[in-house]
Amino acid sequence: MNEILWKPKNVNKTKLKEFTDLINDKYALDIVGYQELYKWSIKKIPNFWSEILEYTEVKYSGDAGNVLSDLEMKPGLKWFPNISLNFAENLLKHKNDELAIISKNENSDLVKITYNELYLSVAKLAYSLKKLGLKQGDRVAAVLPNSHEAVIAMLATTSIGAIWSSCSPDFGIASVTDRFKQIEPKFIFSIHSYYYNGKSFDFHEKLNSIIENLPSLEKIIISTAGTLQSNKSKPHLDFSDLLENEESEIKFERFPFDHPAFILYTSGTTGLPKSIVHGTGGTLLQHNKELLLHCDATKKDTAFYYTTCGWMMWNWLVSFLSVGSTIVLYDGSPFFPNEKAMWNLIDELDITIFGTSAKFIDACRANDLSPSDFARLDSLKQILSTGSPLVTESFNYVYEHVKKDVLLGSISGGTDIISCFALNNPTLPVYKGELQCRGLGMDVDVFDNNGKSIRNKKGELVCRSPFPSMPISFWNDKSGEKYHNAYFNKFKDTWAHGDFIEVNDHGGVIIYGRSDATLNPGGVRIGTSEIYRVVESFLEVDDSLVIAQEWENDQRIILFLKLREPHIFSEELADTIKKTIRTSLSPRHVPSIILQTKDIPYTISGKKVELAVKKIIEGKEVVNQDALSNPESLDLYKSIPELSS
């Protein structure tokens, strides 16, 4: 059993305990502890989600007695078919003078907005959007920084029943248009410039190119549009002008539970990005469950996640408004003006729940940064990490160099479900290298290749029962074929997520990486994160990437190393790494070839791009390179002599 790094102190004061007591009283049960509650939640799917609807105080109308049309795991299920609700209404239900949003970028002072001020801004913008012709079902696109204006625009859009879809300004032109062209947006929100790492980036030319590629657009709304020359055929509107009216109330219309609220996109590094449609009720219910029960969030919390508007964690962060918490929006580099910036931000704003990526934590560790030496971090209760598996060394790093008494929650889910399959838990200990638990109501299992359930072994992450945040559909997938092929092709009546995981006897979860990137030399399945954990513990190694190359009717493992200056590559270093992998893992894990590279490709949301490199090495084209933060790095993997002989 792995080492326990943290234990909860006040289990009886958590919302999870309160919810457990409620279930025990209502159903005459004697549930003790999280694992028993989890088992009940996946055995009694309709009962569980009905209780979540009521416990989280969702605002709706209609009869919630009919929860689910069918318990069979398949696309197209109808949840709560007899109720109606509005996404924005539920995030704006806390009308008071408490802080709703703190917004900051690299080049601005803090912008603080109360819940009353947020409501009023949304009311004014929604009124203007309606006057401009926005209607229920219309698509609204956004290329915006992570700012208060993005949140106001999203809430105004969803209050009307229109559908929101956003990207980050650092996406390339092709990456933006490949996404938005599919959904034919009527309006677009954007900016004239943005800041990153101390530099200003003009967005004028890029925006005009995007607009020219989106013939469906009728209105272009720009923050501080006065500094930006309008497109001749489609004049720009100024965001601030749309707030200049006398409207002070929002006329919320309630829509069916599965009314579309968001369209999110897969990364698109191996094909055109899939446009995934998420519903109002499913998103709201799932987020409420995760924030209230798994994060134990309250109105007293100040929640932060380092994200952009192009990542589902933005949607997740904004949903803290439904709890009444204060959300912190930051746009810019996490290391500006220096590597201490994000840790100092915790103290500056009294952040209690701090979310980031595994890559950020790994970078702090690799640079020997010790936040406990310069930051108080008194307010900090939870650190959440996602984007890629958090290696065991980073668990140690947090408890040794950040804060000893903090819940470190490694969480995992995805764009596909706009939420988590496995995540944090305020009532359970933190084991080194593990996600604390599977999420309530998420019937997560591990299958071998034959579809047999396994424990304490690596296998496919599957979900055996329906959950409300399953996609409503893929956009322009009328037959449902793309949806079915994405998740239901591998195992009958079972969602196969594409992650390679292990669930152990105490319910902990270990993520080994994408199963479609799993290595399989000699028929032995190996998760890439296993190798990364060993390799990136070497001081000489700044980063690494591993792929499998088809070779002589089998596979051979190829390892690429990006070295930290001033270290240089040598056969001695390669041999030492091989020996360490052999000892720490197994002979099957040992790379056949180790090569040096100058850069490792990542998506904009911080995920290593193993499959794209594999395609490059196989001589195949990689489309949608704009989805990468450093697309030029792919050229480093073309025509490598050592891999063709």
C-alpha positions in Angstrom: 0.0 0.0 0.0 1.3 3.5 -0.9 2.3 6.0 1.7 -0.3 8.2 3.2 0.7 11.9 2.9 -2.3 13.6 4.4 -5.3 12.8 6.5 -8.5 14.8 7.0 -9.2 16.2 10.4 -12.8 17.3 10.4 -14.7 14.6 8.4 -17.9 15.1 10.5 -18.1 18.8 9.4 -17.9 18.1 5.7 -20.8 18.3 3.3 -20.1 14.7 2.3 -20.9 13.6 5.9 -24.0 15.7 5.9 -25.1 14.2 2.6 -24.4 10.7 3.9 -26.5 11.3 7.0 -29.3 12.6 4.8 -29.2 9.4 2.7 -29.2 7.2 5.8 -32.2 9.0 7.3 -34.2 9.0 4.1 -33.6 5.4 3.0 -33.2 3.8 6.5 -29.6 2.8 5.7 -26.5 2.6 7.8 -23.8 3.8 5.3 -20.5 4.3 7.0 -17.6 6.0 5.1 -17.1 7.1 1.5 -16.7 3.7 -0.2 -20.1 2.5 1.1 -21.7 5.8 -0.1 -20.1 5.4 -3.5 -21.4 1.8 -3.8 -24.9 3.0 -3.0 -24.6 5.9 -5.5 -23.8 3.6 -8.4 -26.3 0.9 -7.5 -29.2 3.4 -7.1 -28.4 5.8 -10.0 -31.9 7.4 -10.2 -32.1 7.9 -6.4 -28.6 9.3 -6.1 -29.0 11.9 -8.9 -32.5 12.9 -7.6 -31.0 13.5 -4.2 -28.2 15.6 -5.7 -30.8 17.7 -7.6 -32.4 18.6 -4.3 -29.4 18.7 -2.0 -27.5 21.2 -4.2 -30.6 23.4 -4.4 -30.9 23.5 -8.2 -33.5 26.1 -9.3 -36.0 24.3 -11.6 -39.6 23.9 -12.4 -41.7 20.8 -13.1 -41.8 17.3 -11.7 -38.5 15.7 -10.9 -40.0 12.3 -10.1 -39.0 10.7 -13.4 -35.2 10.7 -13.3 -34.0 8.6 -16.2 -35.6 7.1 -19.3 -33.4 4.0 -19.3 -30.6 2.5 -17.1 -28.8 1.0 -20.0 -25.5 2.7 -20.7 -25.9 4.2 -24.2 -26.1 7.6 -25.9 -29.3 9.6 -26.1 -30.8 8.9 -22.6 -33.3 11.4 -21.3 -32.6 12.7 -17.7 -35.3 14.4 -15.8 -37.5 14.8 -18.8 -40.3 16.6 -17.0 -38.3 19.5 -15.5 -36.9 22.8 -17.0 -34.2 25.1 -15.8 -31.7 27.8 -16.8 -28.0 27.5 -16.5 -27.3 31.2 -15.8 -30.2 31.5 -13.3 -28.5 28.8 -11.2 -25.1 30.6 -11.2 -26.7 34.0 -10.4 -29.0 32.8 -7.6 -26.8 34.4 -4.9 -27.8 38.1 -5.2 -25.8 39.8 -2.6 -22.8 42.1 -2.0 -20.3 39.3 -1.6 -17.5 39.0 -4.1 -18.4 36.9 -7.1 -15.3 37.5 -9.3 -11.8 38.7 -8.9 -10.2 39.2 -12.3 -6.6 39.9 -13.1 -4.2 39.8 -16.0 -0.5 40.6 -16.3 -1.1 44.2 -17.2 -4.0 45.3 -15.1 -5.1 45.9 -11.5 -7.6 43.6 -9.9 -11.2 43.9 -11.0 -13.6 42.9 -8.2 -17.3 42.2 -9.0 -20.0 41.4 -6.4 -22.8 39.0 -7.1 -25.3 42.0 -7.4 -22.9 43.7 -9.8 -22.5 40.5 -11.8 -26.2 40.0 -12.1 -26.8 43.6 -13.2 -24.0 43.3 -15.9 -25.5 40.0 -17.2 -29.0 41.6 -17.3 -27.8 44.5 -19.3 -25.8 42.4 -21.8 -28.6 39.8 -22.2 -31.0 42.6 -23.0 -28.7 44.0 -25.6 -28.0 40.6 -27.2 -31.8 39.9 -27.5 -32.2 43.3 -29.1 -29.5 42.4 -31.6 -31.4 39.2 -32.5 -29.8 36.5 -30.4 -32.3 33.7 -29.8 -32.6 30.3 -28.1 -30.4 27.7 -29.9 -28.2 30.2 -31.6 -24.4 29.6 -31.2 -22.2 32.2 -29.6 -18.5 31.9 -30.2 -15.8 33.6 -28.1 -12.1 34.1 -28.5 -11.4 35.7 -25.1 -8.9 35.9 -22.3 -9.9 34.3 -19.0 -11.6 37.5 -17.7 -14.8 38.8 -16.0 -16.0 39.8 -19.5 -15.9 36.2 -20.7 -18.0 35.1 -17.7 -20.5 37.9 -18.2 -20.8 37.0 -21.9 -21.3 33.3 -21.2 -23.9 33.9 -18.5 -25.8 36.4 -20.8 -25.7 33.8 -23.6 -27.0 30.9 -21.6 -29.6 33.1 -19.9 -31.2 33.5 -23.3 -30.9 29.8 -24.1 -28.2 30.3 -26.8 -25.2 28.0 -26.8 -21.7 29.1 -25.7 -18.4 27.9 -27.2 -15.1 29.5 -26.5 -11.4 29.4 -27.4 -8.3 31.1 -26.1 -6.7 33.9 -28.0 -3.4 31.9 -28.3 -5.1 29.3 -30.5 -4.0 29.6 -34.1 -6.4 30.8 -36.9 -6.9 27.4 -38.3 -7.5 25.9 -34.9 -10.2 28.5 -34.1 -11.9 28.2 -37.5 -11.8 24.4 -37.5 -13.8 24.5 -34.3 -16.2 27.3 -34.9 -16.9 26.6 -38.6 -18.6 23.4 -37.5 -21.1 25.1 -35.3 -21.9 28.2 -37.5 -22.0 30.9 -34.7 -24.2 33.9 -35.1 -22.3 36.2 -32.7 -18.6 36.2 -31.7 -17.0 37.9 -28.7 -13.3 38.8 -29.0 -10.5 41.3 -28.1 -8.1 43.7 -29.8 -5.0 42.5 -28.0 -3.9 40.4 -25.1 -0.9 40.0 -22.8 1.3 37.0 -22.2 4.6 36.7 -20.4 5.1 40.5 -20.4 4.4 41.0 -24.1 1.4 42.5 -25.8 -0.1 40.6 -28.8 -2.2 42.4 -31.3 -5.2 40.3 -32.3 -6.4 42.5 -35.1 -5.2 40.5 -38.2 -5.9 37.2 -36.6 -9.5 38.2 -35.7 -10.2 39.5 -39.2 -9.0 36.2 -40.7 -11.2 34.3 -38.3 -14.2 36.5 -39.2 -13.6 36.0 -42.9 -13.7 32.2 -42.4 -17.0 32.3 -40.5 -19.7 33.4 -42.9 -22.5 32.7 -40.4 -21.4 35.6 -38.2 -23.9 38.5 -37.9 -22.4 40.4 -35.0 -18.8 40.9 -33.8 -18.5 42.2 -30.2 -15.1 43.4 -29.1 -13.7 44.5 -25.7 -12.5 48.1 -26.0 -13.3 48.0 -29.7 -12.5 51.7 -30.2 -8.8 50.8 -30.7 -9.6 48.2 -33.3 -10.4 48.9 -37.0 -13.7 47.3 -37.9 -14.0 44.7 -40.6 -15.6 46.5 -43.5 -18.3 44.0 -44.2 -19.1 43.3 -40.5 -18.7 46.3 -38.2 -17.7 45.7 -34.7 -19.7 46.5 -31.6 -18.1 47.6 -28.3 -18.7 45.3 -25.4 -19.0 48.2 -22.9 -21.6 49.9 -25.1 -23.9 46.8 -24.7 -23.9 47.4 -21.0 -25.3 51.0 -21.4 -29.0 50.5 -20.9 -31.5 50.7 -18.1 -32.3 46.9 -17.8 -31.8 45.6 -14.3 -33.7 42.2 -14.3 -33.1 39.0 -16.2 -36.1 37.3 -17.8 -34.9 33.8 -17.3 -36.6 31.3 -19.6 -36.3 27.7 -18.4 -35.5 25.0 -20.9 -35.5 21.2 -20.9 -32.8 19.5 -18.8 -30.9 18.4 -21.9 -31.0 21.9 -23.6 -27.5 22.6 -25.0 -25.5 25.0 -22.9 -21.9 24.5 -24.2 -20.0 23.1 -27.1 -16.5 22.0 -26.3 -13.8 20.5 -28.5 -11.3 17.7 -28.4 -7.7 18.8 -29.1 -7.8 17.8 -32.8 -4.2 16.9 -33.1 -5.0 13.6 -34.9 -8.0 14.9 -36.9 -10.7 17.6 -37.0 -11.7 18.5 -33.5 -14.8 16.8 -32.3 -17.6 19.3 -31.3 -19.1 17.9 -28.1 -22.4 19.3 -27.0 -23.1 19.5 -23.2 -26.5 20.0 -21.7 -27.6 22.6 -19.2 -28.9 20.2 -16.5 -26.2 17.6 -16.8 -23.4 20.1 -16.5 -25.0 21.9 -13.6 -25.8 18.8 -11.7 -22.4 17.2 -12.1 -20.5 20.4 -11.3 -22.7 21.0 -8.2 -21.9 17.5 -7.0 -18.2 17.8 -7.5 -17.8 21.3 -6.0 -20.1 20.8 -3.0 -19.4 17.2 -2.0 -15.9 16.5 -3.4 -14.4 20.0 -2.9 -16.5 20.8 0.2 -16.9 24.3 -1.3 -18.8 27.0 0.5 -19.7 30.7 0.2 -16.5 31.4 2.2 -14.2 29.9 -0.4 -12.1 31.7 -2.9 -11.4 29.3 -5.8 -8.8 29.6 -8.5 -7.9 27.4 -11.5 -5.1 28.3 -13.8 -6.9 27.8 -17.1 -8.0 29.5 -20.4 -11.4 29.8 -21.9 -10.4 27.0 -24.3 -10.2 24.3 -21.6 -13.1 22.6 -19.8 -11.6 23.6 -16.4 -12.8 27.2 -17.2 -16.4 25.9 -17.3 -15.8 24.0 -14.1 -14.2 27.0 -12.3 -17.1 29.3 -13.3 -19.6 26.9 -11.8 -18.3 27.8 -8.3 -20.6 30.7 -8.7 -23.5 28.3 -8.2 -22.1 27.6 -4.7 -21.7 31.3 -3.9 -17.9 31.1 -3.7 -15.6 33.8 -5.1 -13.8 32.8 -8.3 -10.4 34.2 -9.3 -9.8 34.6 -13.0 -6.2 35.1 -14.1 -5.0 35.6 -17.7 -1.3 35.4 -18.5 1.8 33.3 -17.9 1.9 31.4 -14.5 5.5 32.4 -14.2 5.1 36.2 -14.8 6.7 38.3 -13.6 8.6 35.5 -11.9 8.2 31.8 -10.9 6.7 32.8 -7.5 3.7 34.6 -9.1 1.0 32.0 -8.6 2.0 31.1 -5.1 2.1 34.8 -4.1 -1.3 35.2 -5.7 -2.7 32.7 -3.1 -1.6 35.0 -0.3 -2.7 38.2 -2.0 -6.2 37.0 -2.6 -6.6 34.5 0.3 -7.2 31.6 -2.2 -8.5 28.5 -0.4 -8.8 26.1 -3.4 -6.0 26.4 -5.9 -6.2 24.5 -9.2 -3.4 24.1 -11.7 -1.9 21.5 -14.0 0.5 18.7 -13.3 2.9 20.3 -15.7 3.0 23.5 -13.5 3.7 21.5 -10.3 6.4 19.5 -12.1 8.0 22.7 -13.4 8.1 24.2 -9.9 9.7 21.0 -8.6 12.2 20.8 -11.5 13.3 24.3 -10.8 13.8 23.6 -7.0 11.2 26.2 -6.1 10.1 26.0 -2.5 6.9 28.1 -2.0 6.9 27.4 1.8 10.1 29.5 2.0 8.6 32.7 0.7 4.7 32.4 0.9 2.5 32.1 3.9 -0.2 30.0 2.2 -2.3 30.2 5.4 -5.6 30.3 3.5 -4.8 27.4 1.2 -6.9 24.2 1.9 -6.8 22.3 -1.3 -4.5 22.0 -4.3 -6.1 20.4 -7.4 -4.1 19.1 -10.3 -5.2 17.9 -13.7 -4.2 17.8 -17.4 -1.9 14.8 -17.1 -1.0 12.3 -14.4 0.7 13.8 -11.3 3.8 11.8 -10.7 4.7 10.5 -7.2 7.7 12.8 -6.9 5.3 15.8 -7.3 3.2 14.5 -4.4 6.3 14.5 -2.3 7.2 17.9 -3.6 3.9 19.5 -2.5 4.0 18.1 1.0 7.7 18.9 1.5 8.0 22.3 -0.2 4.5 23.8 -0.5 2.4 22.9 2.5 2.1 19.9 4.8 -1.5 20.4 5.8 -3.2 20.6 2.5 -5.4 18.3 0.5 -3.6 17.5 -2.8 -6.3 16.3 -5.2 -5.2 14.9 -8.5 -8.4 14.9 -10.6 -9.2 13.3 -14.0 -12.1 13.4 -16.4 -12.1 15.4 -19.6 -13.8 17.5 -22.2 -15.9 14.5 -23.1 -17.8 14.7 -19.8 -17.0 18.3 -18.8 -16.3 16.9 -15.3 -14.4 14.2 -13.5 -14.4 10.4 -13.3 -12.0 10.3 -10.4 -11.1 13.2 -8.1 -10.5 14.7 -4.6 -12.3 13.9 -1.4 -12.3 15.8 1.9 -13.1 12.7 3.9 -10.3 10.4 2.6 -6.5 10.3 3.1 -4.2 11.3 0.3 -2.0 8.4 -0.9 1.2 9.2 -2.8 0.6 8.8 -6.5 -3.1 8.2 -6.3 -6.3 10.0 -7.1 -8.4 9.7 -3.9 -11.5 8.2 -5.3 -14.0 7.6 -8.1 -16.7 10.3 -8.2 -20.1 9.7 -6.7 -22.6 8.4 -9.2 -19.9 7.5 -11.7 -19.8 3.7 -12.1 -16.2 3.6 -13.0 -14.5 0.3 -13.5 -11.3 -1.2 -15.0 -11.6 -3.7 -17.9 -9.0 -5.9 -19.4 -8.9 -6.5 -23.2 -11.7 -9.1 -22.9 -14.0 -6.8 -21.1 -13.5 -8.4 -17.7 -13.5 -6.3 -14.5 -10.1 -6.3 -12.8 -8.6 -4.8 -9.6 -5.0 -3.8 -8.7 -4.1 -4.2 -12.4 -3.8 -1.8 -15.3 -6.6 -1.7 -17.7 -9.2 0.5 -19.6 -11.1 3.1 -17.7 -14.8 2.3 -18.4 -18.1 3.6 -17.0 -20.9 1.0 -16.8 -23.9 3.1 -15.9 -25.2 6.4 -17.3 -24.4 9.8 -15.8 -26.1 13.1 -16.5 -23.0 14.9 -18.0 -22.6 12.5 -20.8 -22.6 14.5 -24.1 -26.0 15.3 -25.5 -24.5 14.7 -28.9 -21.6 15.6 -31.2 -22.5 18.6 -33.4 -23.6 17.7 -36.9 -23.7 14.0 -36.0 -27.3 13.3 -36.8 -26.9 9.5 -37.0 -24.9 9.4 -33.7 -22.2 7.4 -35.4 -19.3 9.6 -34.3 -20.6 9.6 -30.7 -21.0 5.9 -30.6 -17.6 5.2 -32.2 -15.9 7.6 -29.7 -17.0 5.8 -26.6 -19.1 2.6 -27.2 -17.1 0.8 -29.9 -14.8 -1.1 -27.6 -17.2 -2.8 -25.1 -20.9 -3.4 -25.4 -23.1 -1.1 -23.4 -20.1 0.4 -21.7 -18.4 3.8 -22.0 -14.7 3.3 -22.8 -12.9 6.6 -22.0 -9.5 5.9 -23.5 -7.5 6.2 -20.3 -5.3 3.5 -18.9 -5.9 3.2 -15.1 -5.8 1.0 -12.0 -8.2 0.9 -9.1 -6.9 -0.6 -5.9 -8.6 -2.3 -2.9 -9.1 0.9 -0.9 -10.7 2.7 -3.9 -7.7 4.8 -5.0 -7.1 5.4 -8.7 -3.8 5.5 -10.6 -3.7 7.1 -14.1 -1.2 5.7 -16.5 -2.0 7.9 -19.5 -4.1 7.6 -22.7 -4.8 4.0 -23.6 -4.5 4.9 -27.3 -0.9 5.9 -26.5 -0.3 2.8 -24.4 2.9 0.9 -25.2 2.6 -2.8 -25.9 6.0 -4.4 -26.5 5.8 -8.2 -26.4 2.1 -8.0 -25.6 2.7 -6.3 -22.2 0.7 -3.1 -21.8 2.7 -0.2 -20.4 1.4 3.3 -19.5 3.6 6.1 -20.7 3.4 7.9 -17.3 5.2 5.0 -15.7 8.3 5.7 -17.8 8.0 9.5 -17.4 8.0 9.2 -13.6 11.4 7.4 -13.6 13.0 9.4 -16.4 12.0 12.8 -15.2 13.5 12.1 -11.8 16.9 12.5 -13.4 18.4 16.0 -12.7 19.7 16.1 -16.3 16.2 15.6 -17.8 14.0 18.7 -18.3 11.3 16.8 -20.1 10.7 13.6 -22.1 8.4 11.8 -24.5 7.9 8.1 -25.2 6.2 6.3 -28.0 6.0 2.8 -29.4 7.2 2.2 -33.0 6.0 -0.9 -34.9 9.1 -3.0 -35.5 9.6 -6.6 -36.7 6.1 -7.8 -35.9 6.2 -6.2 -32.5 6.8 -2.8 -30.9 9.9 -1.1 -29.7 9.9 1.8 -27.2 11.5 5.1 -28.3 12.4 7.6 -25.6 13.1 11.3 -26.4 14.9 13.4 -23.9 14.9 17.2 -23.6 17.9 17.9 -21.3 18.3 20.7 -18.8 21.3 23.0 -19.5 24.2 22.7 -19.1 23.9 18.9 -19.3 24.7 17.1 -22.6 23.5 13.8 -24.0 25.8 10.8 -23.7 25.6 7.1 -24.0 26.6 6.9 -20.4 23.4 8.9 -19.4 21.3 6.7 -21.8 22.7 3.5 -20.2 22.0 4.8 -16.7 18.4 5.7 -17.6 17.9 2.2 -19.1 19.3 0.5 -16.0 17.1 2.6 -13.7 14.0 1.8 -15.8 14.8 -1.9 -15.8 15.3 -1.9 -12.0 12.4 0.4 -11.1 9.9 -1.0 -13.6 10.7 -4.1 -15.7 12.9 -5.2 -18.6 9.8 -4.7 -20.9 9.8 -0.9 -20.0 13.4 -0.4 -21.2 13.5 1.8 -24.4 15.2 0.3 -27.4 16.4 3.7 -28.5 17.0 6.9 -26.5 17.5 10.1 -28.5 17.9 13.8 -27.6 15.4 16.4 -28.7 15.3 20.1 -28.4 11.5 20.3 -27.6 8.5 18.2 -26.6 5.1 19.0 -28.2 2.2 20.0 -26.0 -1.4 21.0 -26.6 -2.4 24.4 -25.5 -4.0 22.9 -22.4 -0.7 21.3 -21.4 -0.9 17.7 -22.5 2.0 15.9 -24.1 1.2 15.0 -27.7 2.5 11.4 -28.0 0.2 10.3 -30.9 1.1 13.2 -33.1 4.8 12.3 -32.8 4.0 8.7 -33.5 2.3 9.7 -36.7 5.2 12.0 -37.7 7.6 9.1 -37.3 5.4 6.9 -39.3 5.5 9.4 -42.1 1.9 10.5 -41.7 0.6 14.1 -41.8 -0.5 15.7 -38.5 -3.4 18.1 -39.1 -4.7 20.9 -36.9 -1.2 21.8 -35.5 -2.7 25.0 -34.2 -4.0 23.0 -31.3 -0.4 22.8 -30.1 1.3 25.4 -28.0 4.5 24.7 -29.9 3.7 23.1 -33.3 7.1 23.8 -34.7 8.5 21.1 -32.4 6.9 18.4 -34.6 9.5 19.1 -37.3 12.2 17.8 -34.9 10.7 14.3 -35.3 10.7 14.1 -39.1 13.1 11.8 -40.9 15.2 10.6 -37.9 17.8 8.2 -39.3 18.0 6.1 -36.1 14.3 5.2 -36.5 14.4 4.1 -40.1 17.2 1.5 -39.8 
